[in-house]
Amino acid sequence: MSRSFPAEQIEQAYNSRRLQNWEVPAEDKSKAVPTTTGTRFGTLIPRTGKTEFIADNNGHLKPGVPKISNAFNHPEQTPVFMNSSPRWPQENPTWPKTEKATMGYKGIPTDYLPANTVTLKAVEVKGTKERNFNFS
């Protein structure tokens, strides 16, 4: 990482002469709005009308308020493997069935790793070597 990004390359962006955060931003004269207060943002105009509640005290939508239709409201149309709401992952029914390795949480069978391709890395100790353990 240090070969790709030398320290000067990253730290230059944080120099005080580059930040210039103590300066007042320049005003664009072409976008200036004539105001009585003299600010560059224009005169603040209050909104008309009133704010209405769309839910009752229990949190339910009031009659006449349109409901939002999205993927969260139609879980029966969402494929099983794409549903992110369950606590534990479910297998994709479109994938071919393979052997399952018991590598999951508390030994729960998962299909993340096929049982015959688990490679354990040897610790770098003199006299040890790397082996492929087949659990099938």
Contacts in CASP RR format, 6 or more apart in sequence:
PFRMAT RR
TARGET T0000
AUTHOR 0000-0000-0000
METHOD contacts of the structure
MODEL  1
MSRSFPAEQIEQAYNSRRLQNWEVPAEDKSKAVPTTTGTRFGTLIPRTGK
TEFIADNNGHLKPGVPKISNAFNHPEQTPVFMNSSPRWPQENPTWPKTEK
ATMGYKGIPTDYLPANTVTLKAVEVKGTKERNFNFS
12 18 0 8 1.000
27 40 0 8 1.000
32 40 0 8 1.000
33 40 0 8 1.000
33 41 0 8 1.000
33 42 0 8 1.000
33 43 0 8 1.000
35 42 0 8 1.000
35 43 0 8 1.000
36 43 0 8 1.000
37 43 0 8 1.000
53 62 0 8 1.000
54 61 0 8 1.000
54 62 0 8 1.000
54 65 0 8 1.000
55 61 0 8 1.000
55 62 0 8 1.000
55 65 0 8 1.000
56 62 0 8 1.000
61 67 0 8 1.000
67 73 0 8 1.000
71 77 0 8 1.000
71 78 0 8 1.000
75 83 0 8 1.000
75 85 0 8 1.000
80 90 0 8 1.000
80 93 0 8 1.000
81 90 0 8 1.000
81 91 0 8 1.000
81 92 0 8 1.000
81 93 0 8 1.000
81 94 0 8 1.000
83 90 0 8 1.000
88 108 0 8 1.000
89 110 0 8 1.000
91 111 0 8 1.000
95 111 0 8 1.000
98 111 0 8 1.000
98 114 0 8 1.000
99 114 0 8 1.000
99 115 0 8 1.000
99 116 0 8 1.000
99 136 0 8 1.000
100 109 0 8 1.000
100 110 0 8 1.000
100 111 0 8 1.000
100 115 0 8 1.000
101 109 0 8 1.000
101 110 0 8 1.000
101 111 0 8 1.000
101 112 0 8 1.000
101 113 0 8 1.000
101 114 0 8 1.000
101 115 0 8 1.000
101 118 0 8 1.000
101 135 0 8 1.000
102 108 0 8 1.000
102 109 0 8 1.000
102 110 0 8 1.000
102 135 0 8 1.000
103 110 0 8 1.000
103 112 0 8 1.000
103 113 0 8 1.000
103 118 0 8 1.000
104 110 0 8 1.000
104 112 0 8 1.000
115 134 0 8 1.000
115 135 0 8 1.000
115 136 0 8 1.000
116 134 0 8 1.000
116 135 0 8 1.000
116 136 0 8 1.000
117 132 0 8 1.000
118 132 0 8 1.000
118 133 0 8 1.000
118 135 0 8 1.000
119 130 0 8 1.000
119 132 0 8 1.000
119 133 0 8 1.000
120 130 0 8 1.000
120 131 0 8 1.000
120 132 0 8 1.000
120 133 0 8 1.000
121 130 0 8 1.000
122 128 0 8 1.000
122 129 0 8 1.000
122 130 0 8 1.000
122 131 0 8 1.000
END
